Amino acid sequence: MSIVTYLLYAQLNNVKLVDWQNVAIHSYFNLIIVILLVYPNIWFEYKKWKTTIDFAELPNDNKRIRNSFFAGLITGLLTPNMVGNFVGRLYYFHKDSRLAITSLTLVSNYAQFIVTLTLGTISVIVTGQFFGLGKNEYIIGLLLLATLSGFLFYFKLEYLLSRFFKKEQGKILMDLLKTKNSFRLELVFYSTLRFAVFSFQFILLLNVFGESFSWLSYMAIWQVYLLTMVAPSILLGKIGVKEAVSIFVLTSIGMTSLNVLIASLILWFLNTLLPVLIALFYVKRKAYD
């Protein structure tokens, strides 16, 4: 956390009062679009959960799915990259379903990891550099190796983890993964759509505060999410980490640090905190048997 604090301080140290006074909204239309895109962003994550429920053949009444999904948003907020979302979901299902929910939710989270890693790697290859770090063939090679290994692990998961699931339910789960490959493809599909949505939100927000559109800025945003994903943090949806990374990467292509900070914080509020606040109205105290 000290590194994140230092990066934020170093980048914002030269921001003056006049810079704050010059902050202005240049496009209310784009701001409205960003707000409207919050729904599909959450919807695609919900579809991943619904797909998981159907795959595991768990009770799928709408109320249970909705409440467990929102409970997962709450517990996920307290963990890096929302990996703890399975904790809240467990509350709404019988204890016999814990293994399936935990493992398959982690598979779903891993699908988002794979998509972010892949698109981030594509960005580095297309631009020929890691923004802020310059050109480095070793980094490109490492990212390619990590991406290929990640996909291999993802689609051969049942073979690699079979030794850890000796109980009957675990064996059934592994058999399902072997016979229903479409499950993991669906997760990757929804994860890709979700990545496209929140990346587009980010570039729109930057434009709201006066930064220009370009293919380079879009590639840079993919790298922001890649670096944010691998950066360690236990704070509220990686708040602070993403801001530091965003400023580090995006100022290297000429963006203003203050605009980047404000856009990143607004996006965190809309996509992370706001859904959790809404979730508090849906989550019930009484669990399902």
Summary of the structure (lengths in Angstrom):
residues: 289
radius of gyration: 20.0
end to end distance: 40.3
largest distance: 65.6
contacts: 908
relative contact order: 0.16
helix: 78%
strand: 1%
